[in-house]
Amino acid sequence: MNETQPETPSATTRRDFLKTSTKVAAGAALAAGLPRPGYTAGTDTIKVALIGCGGRGTGAAAQALSTPGPTQLWAVADVFEYRLNGALNQLRQSKPDQADVPPERRFIGFDAYRRAIDALGAGGVVLLATPPAFRPMHVEYAVSRGCHVFMEKSFAVDAPGIRRILAAGKAAEAKNLKVAGGLMSRHYVPLEEAVKQIHDGLIGDVITAWAYRMHGPVGMSNKGANTSELAHQIANYSCFTWLNGSFIVDWLIHNIDICCWVKDAWPVSVRGMGGRQTRTQPDQLFDQYFAEYTFPDGTRLAAQGRHINNCWDFFGDKIQGTRGLAILGEGQPNPFIYKGHQPLPANVIWRYRGGQHDPYQHEHNLLFDAIRNDQPYNETERCARACLTAIMGRMACESGKEITYEEALASNLELAPNLARITNLDAAPPASATPDADGHYPVAMPGTTQVL
């Protein structure tokens, strides 16, 4: 059924948003923050290191360099030199005085993150935007070196990684280091105001939440003749479970998190299903997921993800209460709240009336403001819980089993064991992602795949 709204917003991806919203003004309260001496060795300039120079990382760097107060891109790191150079070229066009990183602080390889963080030094900000499998060890190292952290979603691909993230967050708190996570929707003012309306009772008690990400196929580049298997998989990390945790983890996490935010609770269990019906690309992706979560009070969250052409598409969240309906979330830049359960123009009882807002910039403004003013700021636990919620959804869909939150968190199954031992792009990928003689990759089979 097509939803009718007073305005029909188009789905907004991070890349699209960056093209059109690169210079949104910071809030007056943030701009008024006074620099606090001592956070970067006695200078007002905050140094930044970028680890992972793809589209996400380049966007995060542009936003970090656009926060109120002086900032400087100090070091960059990636496993691919062409991506590092591409990010620098793009950043130097928009921030020529802040992004001129000399060759000696440009690092290539699997240990490049260590060298970049070491060059940055304590008190700087590390932007972590590599594929999610690498996030736990990168966060750990940044915190061990006394650096503040911005970590892009997703934050891990399995439960052992989540436990490492949680421990690193505790270590950061003990050191008074600031940690921000890339769930930018939590800092989108129109959405914040919509959630407040729901929490204040505008639609009554929340009884069902629906998270959707339904659109065309996830893209994949062909493997080059001289490209190693590992390099191919990392370049196409969205297509390999050990690198991105699955479509439901790395793509649906925002809208799953928003439903939990609206409900003000985390699920206690989940059951689900999924499969690979139409996809022909040689990778590990399911092309459809459906996960049904149960909250402590017995109400439900249904998360649906599908990336198949010529199907009904919707990108956002639908929240049903006893007295009304909210349509909001990532992909819905203009949230609406309706009386009753029909999303008709005549039923609108609330909509956002403010101006444009850029949540990507705002999340960096908040982090850098906390650093400059030495205010507590640590989003680790919330981000880890959101990620674990998505991970347990993958576990349920891929295994066909009901998974509890406690079972998921206690799991010792690693999707990429010995990841830290990979030293070059010619190394073999994990056994769980090794193609057979016909070039087919292992794909999860409900009823057979073990996830705990």
Residue, then its C-alpha position, 0 to 999 in steps of 0.5 A: m500500500n502506498e502511503t499518502q503524506p502531505e509531503t513525500p520526501s525522497a530517501t536520503t543517503r549519506r553521500d547524497f546528503l553530503k553533496t547538498s549539505t556541506k555547510v550547515a551552520a552550527g548551533a549558537a550554543l556550540a559556537a559559543g563554546l570557549p576553547r579549553p587549554g590542554y586538550t591538544a598539548g596547549t594549542d587550540t587546534i584539534k588534530v584529526a586522524l582519518i582511518g578509512c578513506g572511503g566515502r564514509g570516512t571522507g564525509a566524516a573528515a569534512q564534517a570534523l574540519s567544519t566544526p567550530g574552532p580550529t581543526q587540522l587533518w594531521a594523518v590519514a590511513d587506508v589499505f588502498e592508496y588510491r582511496l587515500n589519495g582520492a580522499l585527500n584530493q577531495l578534502r583539499q578542494s574544500k579545506p585547503d588550509q586544513a587538509d594538506v597532509p604531508p607524505e610522511r603522515r600518509f599511511i598505507g597497509f593493515d598497520a596504517y591505523r597504528r602509525a596514523i594514531d601514533a603520529l596523531g598523539a594523545g588528545g587528538v580525534v581519530l575518525l574510524a571509518t573502515p569496514p566494521a570488522f576492524r572497528p573493535m581493534h581500532v577503537e581499542y588502540a585509539v583509546s590506549r593511545g589517549c585519543h578521542v574517537f568518532m566511530e562510524k557504524s557499524f561498530a562490530v560484526d559479532a558478539p566478541g567484537i561488541r564486548r571489545i567495544l564495550a570494554a574500550g568505552k569503559a577504558a575511554e570513560a576512565k581516561n576522560l576521553k570522548v567517544a561518538g558513534g555514527l548513529m547520526s539519526r539520534h542527533y537529527v533535530p526533527l527526529e528528536e522532536a518527533v520522538k519527544q512528542i511520542h514519549d510525551g504521549l501524543i500517540g498513546d502507548v507504543i504497541t508496534a514498531w516497524a523498521y524498513r529498508m526496502h530498495g534496489p540491489v546493493g552494488m558490487s564491483n567485478k574482481g579485477a584480473n590482478t586483484s587479490e581475493l582479500a582486496h576484492q572483498i574489502a573493496n566490496y565489504s558491503c557484500f561480505t558478512w565477515l566485513n559488514g555483519s550483513f545487510i541487517v546490521d550495516w544497513l538497517i541498524h539506523n532504523i532498528d536503533i530509532c525504534c528502540w529509542v522510540k520504545d525506550a527499551w532494548p529487545v529481549s529476544v528475536r526470531g526471523m527469516g531471510g534468504r537469497q532468492t534473486r541475487t546472482q552476484p558472487d557474494q554472501l548477501f541475503d537479499q531479504y531479511f525479516a526479524e521480529y523482536t520482542f521488548p520486555d513488555g511483550t510489544r514487538l519490533a518488526a525489521q524488514g530489509r530487502h534489496i531487490n529491483n521492481c518491488w515495493d520500496f520504503f525506507g523509514d520507521k512506522i510507529q503505531g500507538t494506541r491513539g496514533l501513527a508516526i512515520l519517521g526515521e532514516g529515509q524520512p527527513n520530514p517526520f509526521i505524526y497522525k491521529g489514528h492509523q491512516p497516514l492521510p493529510a487530514n490526520v496530521i497532528w504534528r510535523y516539524r516546523g523548523g529549518q533544515h538540519d544536518p545530523y552528520q555535521h551536528e554529531h561532530n559539532l557535539l563531539f568537538d564541543a565536548i572535547r573543547n569544553d571538557q564535558p562528559y561524552n561517551e556514546t559507546e554503550r548505546c551504540a554497542r547495544a544498537c549494534l548487538t540488537a541488529i547482530m542478534g537479528r542476523m543470528a535469528c534470520e541466518s539460523g532460523k532459531e529464536i535468539t535471546y539478548e543474553e545468548a547473543l551477547a555471550s556468543n563466542l562465535e567470531l566471523a573473522p577470527n585472527l583478523a589482527r594477524i592479516t598483514n597484507l592484501d595478498a593474505a587469504p580471507p577468513a575461511s567463512a568467506t573463501p570461495d569454492a572452485d566455482g567461485h561461490y561463497p559460503v551463504a548462511m542456511p537457516g536450520t543449519t548455520q550455527v550462530l552461537 
